[in-house]
Amino acid sequence: MLIESLPAAATPPPAPARPSSFAIEVPDALLARARAGERTALEQIYRRFERPVFTLALRICGEREAAADVLQDTMLKVIARIGDFRGRGGSPFWGWLRQIAVNEALMHLRRGRRQAGELPDDGHEPADEGALPPPAAADAALLQRALARLPATPRGVLWLYHAEGYTHEEIAALMQRTPSFSKSQLSRGTRRLRALLQIEEHDHG
Amino acid sequence: MADRNLPPSTPPADWHEAFAALPVEEAPPGGWNAVSRRLDAQRQRRHPRWMLPLATAAALALAVPVWLQRQADAPQPATPSAVATQQQGDAGNGEATAIAQLQAESARLEALLRYARDGRVASGTAAAIEVQFDARLAAVDAALMQPGLSPPQQSQLWRERVELLRASAGLESTRRWLAAQGRQYQPALVHVD
């Protein structure tokens, strides 16, 4: 299992502009009660992480219904395994929970055979990964719509890399692929996203 | 959707910034209730319904004598002088141990109550008392969530929680005993403080 066992980061992404929406501290007393199986404590943990898990699942899966399923499966798994969380090396509870959520979302994609939604390697070496996003990226509605139109795999890679700060090595491990695959999907996904945003901007601007 | 009346947006500095600015989505309502139902179903599979009366009777039969023995053995914790003396001693370790014991006791009682509570045999009055217990328990839980609680404060709150759960367990056992005799719990003479 990948939880708490990802390889060390070899290519760290730039520091996120804001911390992950998962970065929520959980008091030790609440964790202790949740480990003891207290339903009220489990509910409090659910309420704290409901929205970050749903958002991540929605970005990766692309559909609200699928994201709701991932949210439920994630929380049931968290509850079933909460006794196993040890916080090794000071790793926070939210990081452990987020790892389960990512695994569940990717598993959902695999079950639905949507993993085929990759961008083909056309032999063209991308050059614009580091370029500024277009102005339309500042419009949340346009950006969300453009993201929704990307194939599932590059959308997942883009979200994990840019929004959650995962490295290519970590993404490769999660997707059971190579770091080169992650880099390639990121570059092609970025290029496609830029093109989609320009179309959106033209249509709505 | 972009608004033509607004000035052009400032492009984000990078993709991190653009993604971080997206709103956190609202999950559909009722998510916790669905999870809770699935937890109940899992528990049901592990402990079939026909085992509940046996499990409850066995658990109560074990829990009540143990609790009475603990009451008899335990030092009286409520007097200020006793508390002060304890604080002057090895307050750190002692308090942590006491909290851990209270947490374990709380978990045991809560597990016991989950088996013992049965809405099918509740009178309206008993159900109302149960709601009162739950509300007070929620208040203690909310207090426990406050940041910066000192160990003595935590210990006091956990003690309150355990006492509430013990009282609730007592109510449940009485109610079940009465139900077994075809009577209902009408606690006109019982007052819950």
Chai-1 contact restraints between the chains, C-beta under 6 A:
chainA,res_idxA,chainB,res_idxB,connection_type,confidence,min_distance_angstrom,max_distance_angstrom,comment,restraint_id
A,P16,B,H16,contact,1.0,0.0,6.0,A-B,restraint_1
A,A17,B,H16,contact,1.0,0.0,6.0,A-B,restraint_2
A,A17,B,E17,contact,1.0,0.0,6.0,A-B,restraint_3
A,A17,B,A20,contact,1.0,0.0,6.0,A-B,restraint_4
A,R18,B,A20,contact,1.0,0.0,6.0,A-B,restraint_5
A,S21,B,V24,contact,1.0,0.0,6.0,A-B,restraint_6
A,A29,B,L144,contact,1.0,0.0,6.0,A-B,restraint_7
A,A32,B,Q103,contact,1.0,0.0,6.0,A-B,restraint_8
A,A36,B,A107,contact,1.0,0.0,6.0,A-B,restraint_9
A,E38,B,E110,contact,1.0,0.0,6.0,A-B,restraint_10
A,T40,B,D141,contact,1.0,0.0,6.0,A-B,restraint_11
A,E43,B,W32,contact,1.0,0.0,6.0,A-B,restraint_12
A,Y46,B,W32,contact,1.0,0.0,6.0,A-B,restraint_13
A,E50,B,A27,contact,1.0,0.0,6.0,A-B,restraint_14
A,R51,B,V24,contact,1.0,0.0,6.0,A-B,restraint_15
A,F54,B,E25,contact,1.0,0.0,6.0,A-B,restraint_16
A,F54,B,A27,contact,1.0,0.0,6.0,A-B,restraint_17
A,T55,B,V24,contact,1.0,0.0,6.0,A-B,restraint_18
A,T55,B,E25,contact,1.0,0.0,6.0,A-B,restraint_19
A,L58,B,E25,contact,1.0,0.0,6.0,A-B,restraint_20
A,A68,B,P28,contact,1.0,0.0,6.0,A-B,restraint_21
A,L71,B,A27,contact,1.0,0.0,6.0,A-B,restraint_22
A,Q72,B,V35,contact,1.0,0.0,6.0,A-B,restraint_23
A,M75,B,V35,contact,1.0,0.0,6.0,A-B,restraint_24
A,L132,B,P11,contact,1.0,0.0,6.0,A-B,restraint_25
A,P133,B,P12,contact,1.0,0.0,6.0,A-B,restraint_26
A,P133,B,W15,contact,1.0,0.0,6.0,A-B,restraint_27
A,P133,B,A18,contact,1.0,0.0,6.0,A-B,restraint_28
A,P135,B,S9,contact,1.0,0.0,6.0,A-B,restraint_29
A,P135,B,P11,contact,1.0,0.0,6.0,A-B,restraint_30
A,A137,B,P12,contact,1.0,0.0,6.0,A-B,restraint_31
A,A137,B,A18,contact,1.0,0.0,6.0,A-B,restraint_32
A,A138,B,S9,contact,1.0,0.0,6.0,A-B,restraint_33
A,A138,B,P11,contact,1.0,0.0,6.0,A-B,restraint_34
A,A138,B,P12,contact,1.0,0.0,6.0,A-B,restraint_35
A,D139,B,A2,contact,1.0,0.0,6.0,A-B,restraint_36
A,D139,B,S9,contact,1.0,0.0,6.0,A-B,restraint_37
A,A140,B,L22,contact,1.0,0.0,6.0,A-B,restraint_38
A,A141,B,M1,contact,1.0,0.0,6.0,A-B,restraint_39
A,H162,B,W15,contact,1.0,0.0,6.0,A-B,restraint_40
A,H162,B,H16,contact,1.0,0.0,6.0,A-B,restraint_41
A,H162,B,F19,contact,1.0,0.0,6.0,A-B,restraint_42
A,A163,B,F19,contact,1.0,0.0,6.0,A-B,restraint_43
A,H204,B,M1,contact,1.0,0.0,6.0,A-B,restraint_44
A,H204,B,A2,contact,1.0,0.0,6.0,A-B,restraint_45
